[in-house]
Amino acid sequence: TVSDIEAAFQTVKDYFGNEFDGCTLTKLSYPGDTYADEFYEWAEQYDADEAIVILSSFDVDSSGGDGSLNPDSTYDDWKWILIRNDSGNWEHVDHGY
């Protein structure tokens, strides 16, 4: 549902804000069924009822974030993997390409 996706977006925003110093989140999107096969695999891997993939774009400043990102660059289609049980809160479990 729309509220499920909005809750997933908020989970990503919260994690990003706490962990991606020197970076600016510019876009979040839900790719729909494009990653449906992965939803099942992620849920199974983390013993969860549901999983969702959120895509993002973000800019990195001259610091390179925590040093693992390319300074002065933009990352597009960065995946965020979230899981939940019993329609509870989404939990971040992985991110990257």
Residue pairs with C-beta under 8 A, 6 or more apart in sequence:
4 52
5 30
5 52
7 89
7 90
8 30
8 52
8 54
8 82
8 90
9 28
9 30
9 54
11 82
11 89
11 90
11 91
11 92
12 25
12 28
12 54
12 56
12 80
12 82
12 92
13 25
13 28
15 80
15 92
15 95
16 23
16 25
16 56
16 58
17 25
20 58
20 65
20 66
21 63
21 65
21 66
22 60
22 61
22 62
22 63
22 64
22 65
22 66
23 58
23 59
23 60
23 61
23 65
23 69
24 58
24 59
24 61
25 56
25 57
25 58
26 56
26 57
26 58
26 59
26 74
27 56
27 57
27 58
28 54
28 55
28 56
29 54
29 55
29 56
30 52
30 54
30 55
31 53
31 55
35 53
38 51
38 53
39 50
39 51
39 52
39 53
40 51
41 51
42 48
42 51
42 53
42 81
42 83
42 93
42 94
43 49
43 50
43 51
43 83
46 83
46 93
48 83
48 84
48 85
49 84
49 85
49 86
49 87
50 83
50 84
50 85
50 87
51 81
51 82
51 83
52 81
52 82
52 83
52 90
53 79
53 80
53 81
53 82
54 79
54 80
54 82
55 77
55 78
55 79
55 80
56 75
56 77
56 78
56 80
57 74
57 75
57 76
57 77
57 78
58 74
58 75
58 78
59 73
59 74
60 69
60 70
60 71
60 72
60 73
60 74
60 75
61 71
61 72
62 71
62 72
63 71
64 70
64 71
69 75
77 97
78 95
78 96
78 97
79 94
79 95
79 96
79 97
80 92
80 94
80 95
81 92
81 93
81 94
81 95
82 90
82 91
82 92
82 93
83 90
83 91
83 93
84 90
84 91
